[in-house]
Amino acid sequence: MKRLGEEKLRFFKKILKETRKGSRFDQMDDFIQHGDTTVRTHCLHVAQTAYYLACRHGWKVDEASLIRGALLHDYFLYDWHVKCLANSIHGYTHPGKALRQAEKDFELNDIERDMIKHHMFPLTIFPPRTKEGWILVLADKICAMGETIGDRMK
């Protein structure tokens, strides 16, 4: 995050603080995402990566929506590792579940909804309609790969 610069880092922390306040965001620490990475930590990594990519490449995006949508993209709030039929298709279904949970706690804009709903493209049939959504798809894949195989690469 130091590569962002102080002003961008402050902005990221402001959006994070607003997202955590009065929500169940920190409950994502109760669930594992990839390897030994919690869902909350994964979402933080993805949001930081997405924001860094947008800033680094000078992509014109709604920065607040990019950060918040990335923070909430896996806001499904359950343990998908539990063996059951519903969890066997988690990769396909969790974007919709995350969106429904996020809508309970937040007033989302169209960009944030698009990001959450389509972040698993191409597993989700329809691709994102926004630049922010495409950046999230990329950042999520980068982070998931690192979290899944990172320890094996050491």
C-alpha positions in Angstrom: 0.0 0.0 0.0 3.0 2.3 0.5 3.3 2.5 -3.3 0.0 4.4 -3.5 1.2 7.5 -1.8 -0.1 9.2 1.4 -3.1 10.8 -0.2 -4.4 7.7 -1.9 -3.6 5.6 1.2 -5.7 8.0 3.4 -8.5 7.7 0.9 -8.4 3.9 1.0 -8.4 3.9 4.8 -11.4 6.3 4.8 -13.5 4.0 2.6 -12.4 1.0 4.7 -13.4 2.7 7.9 -16.8 3.7 6.5 -17.4 0.2 5.2 -16.6 -1.4 8.5 -18.7 1.0 10.6 -22.1 -0.5 11.5 -21.7 -3.6 9.3 -20.7 -7.2 9.5 -17.5 -6.7 7.6 -15.2 -7.9 10.4 -17.3 -11.1 10.6 -15.6 -12.2 7.4 -12.6 -13.0 9.6 -14.6 -16.0 10.9 -14.3 -17.7 7.5 -11.4 -19.0 5.5 -11.2 -18.1 1.8 -8.1 -19.6 0.2 -5.4 -21.6 2.0 -5.2 -20.0 5.5 -6.4 -16.6 4.4 -9.6 -15.3 5.9 -12.4 -13.9 3.7 -11.8 -10.5 5.3 -8.1 -10.5 4.6 -8.7 -11.7 1.0 -11.2 -8.8 0.5 -8.7 -6.4 1.8 -5.9 -7.7 -0.5 -8.3 -7.6 -3.5 -9.4 -4.0 -2.7 -5.8 -2.9 -2.3 -4.7 -4.6 -5.5 -7.6 -3.2 -7.5 -7.0 0.3 -6.3 -3.3 0.0 -6.9 -3.9 -1.2 -10.5 -6.3 1.6 -11.2 -4.0 4.2 -9.8 -0.8 2.8 -11.3 -2.2 2.7 -14.8 -4.2 5.9 -14.5 -7.5 4.2 -15.3 -10.4 6.6 -14.8 -12.7 5.0 -12.3 -15.0 5.8 -9.5 -12.3 5.2 -6.8 -14.7 5.0 -3.8 -17.0 2.4 -5.6 -13.9 0.4 -6.8 -12.6 0.1 -3.2 -16.0 -0.6 -1.6 -17.1 -3.0 -4.3 -13.9 -4.9 -3.9 -14.1 -4.9 -0.1 -17.6 -6.4 -0.4 -17.2 -8.8 -3.3 -17.1 -11.9 -1.0 -19.5 -10.6 1.6 -21.4 -14.0 1.7 -20.8 -14.6 5.4 -20.7 -18.4 5.6 -18.1 -21.2 5.6 -18.1 -22.5 2.0 -15.7 -25.3 3.0 -18.5 -27.2 4.9 -19.4 -30.3 2.9 -22.9 -29.9 1.5 -24.6 -29.7 -1.9 -25.0 -25.9 -1.8 -21.3 -25.4 -1.1 -20.3 -27.7 -4.0 -21.2 -24.9 -6.4 -20.0 -22.0 -4.3 -17.8 -20.6 -7.1 -20.9 -20.1 -9.2 -23.4 -19.0 -6.6 -21.5 -16.9 -4.0 -21.5 -13.6 -6.0 -25.3 -13.5 -5.8 -25.2 -14.5 -2.1 -22.6 -11.8 -1.4 -24.7 -9.2 -3.2 -27.8 -10.1 -1.2 -25.9 -9.9 2.1 -24.2 -6.6 1.1 -27.6 -5.1 0.2 -28.8 -5.9 3.7 -26.0 -3.8 5.3 -25.3 -1.2 2.6 -26.9 1.1 0.1 -25.0 0.0 -3.0 -24.7 1.9 -6.2 -24.9 0.4 -9.7 -21.1 0.0 -10.0 -20.8 -1.8 -6.7 -23.7 -4.1 -7.5 -22.1 -4.9 -10.9 -18.7 -5.6 -9.3 -20.1 -8.0 -6.7 -22.5 -9.8 -9.0 -20.0 -10.4 -11.8 -16.6 -10.8 -10.0 -16.4 -14.5 -10.8 -16.6 -14.1 -14.6 -16.3 -16.4 -16.5 -17.9 -18.7 -13.9 -20.8 -16.1 -13.8 -22.2 -16.2 -17.3 -22.4 -12.5 -17.8 -19.3 -10.3 -17.7 -19.0 -7.0 -15.7 -20.5 -4.0 -17.4 -18.1 -1.5 -15.7 -14.4 -0.8 -15.7 -14.4 -1.2 -12.0 -16.0 -4.7 -12.4 -13.2 -5.7 -14.8 -10.5 -4.4 -12.5 -12.1 -6.5 -9.7 -12.1 -9.6 -11.8 -8.4 -9.2 -12.5 -7.4 -8.3 -8.9 -9.5 -11.2 -7.5 -7.7 -13.7 -9.7 -4.3 -12.3 -8.8 -5.0 -12.4 -5.1 -6.7 -15.8 -5.2 -3.8 -17.3 -7.1 -1.3 -15.9 -4.6 -3.3 -17.1 -1.6 -3.9 -20.5 -3.0 -0.4 -21.4 -4.3 1.7 -18.8 -2.6 3.0 -21.0 0.2 3.8 -23.8 -2.3 6.0 -21.4 -4.2 8.3 -20.6 -1.2 
